[in-house]
Amino acid sequence: MNNKSKRQEYIDSVEKKRYKISEAMDIFNNSPKAKFEESLDVSIKLGIDPEKSDQNVRGATSLPSGSGKSCKVAVFVEGDLAKDAKEAGADAVGMDDLVKKLKENQEDFDVIIATPDTMKIVSPLGKILGPKGIMPNPKTGTVTKDISKAVENAKAGQIRYRADKGGIVHGRIGDLSFDSTKIKDNLEALLEDLKRNKPPSSKGVFIKKVFLSSTMGAGLEIDLSSLRY
């Protein structure tokens, strides 16, 4: 008796090869539909030794077509900059009151932004924010004096990335509703930013493999020769 779902049968039928973005999107769109809007996620295998501290890769970049996900932003700031943050679209602005919210898990945020001088009250939150991947950091543009720009970037679809213990960067680059051109533009922008952040001590091929997957779909390897970055 075959207990596989139609979706799993479709995934199993997909040929194992490298695909252009347009080909991958055709496969995702022809797959049995989920009852929700599926995201499109990328996994990028880098030529780094993640155990070496000088080969850590992390950063942030704005996707030309956005990530397809709304972003809830909190900002640690006071005085005139608090007004700037609110006008730029921040969902929460504060100091000690914001610390209390985060400690008591009263609200969930996708991005936390702080100015350099407010990091003195943010740093103790590392055990809470670190595991969630939202600890402010200068390398991702979330510790900055230009609060308005940081908030606007986050709201416009900026994504933050960090290589995991396997040397792989994961990230959301759109929704299944995006056309292949938008996904290709987003992926190329991310790859270009990764190349800019290549550690000097990393030798050989830096971007080794790229896989694209939908929330409920197959993971497809992308043909790197079909991309510009």
Secondary structure, DSSP 8 states (H G I E B T S, - for coil): -----HHHHHHHHS--SEE-HHHHHHHHHHS---SS--EEEEEEEESS-TTSGGG--EEEEE-TT--SS---EEEE--THHHHHHHHHT-SEEESHHHHHHHHTT----SEEEE-GGGHHHHGGGHHHHTTTT----GGGT-B-S-HHHHHHHHHTTEEEEE--TTSEEEEEEEETTS-HHHHHHHHHHHHHHHHHT--TT--S-SEEEEEEEETTS-EEEE-GGG---
